[in-house]
Amino acid sequence: MKKISIALFFVTVFVTSCSKKPDFVPTSSTTTETEKVIEEPTETTTSSDDSNKALAIMNGSDCFACHKEDAKLLGPSWQEIANKYTTADAQTLATHIIDGSTGIWGELQMTPHANISNDDALTMVEYILTLKTN
């Protein structure tokens, strides 16, 4: 399962990087101040990379069997989770992913995912928390 997750991550990164159009196409051989700013990495690029990694981990697990981004399925939507918690709760949420939980969103139990590392669980939580709508 871990090999599939890693392979999926690299395929996602490869496809994303190959299909991405450049943000700026220079029209002259001189570099202007605007071009320099565009060429520098931004938070959006990092967020996109982190989102891709989180989604690759989620796709390699059974997350989508119980959760959707914007609507309740068996468990709460990721937006509902994001609206309820803050980044201060990240480790607690990562622990819930790994160990499972019950009673937080009703009687249905979230199954444990012991095969997901703490770092990967935190990556998933950080992505989910970006989906806050309120």
ABEGO torsion letter per residue (X at the ends): XAAAAAAAAAAAAAAAAAABBBABBBABABBBAAAAAAABBBAAAAAAAAAAAAAAAAAABAAAAABBAABBBABBBAAAAAAABBAAAAAAAAAAAAAEBBGAAEABBBBBBAABBAAAAAAAAAAAAAABAX
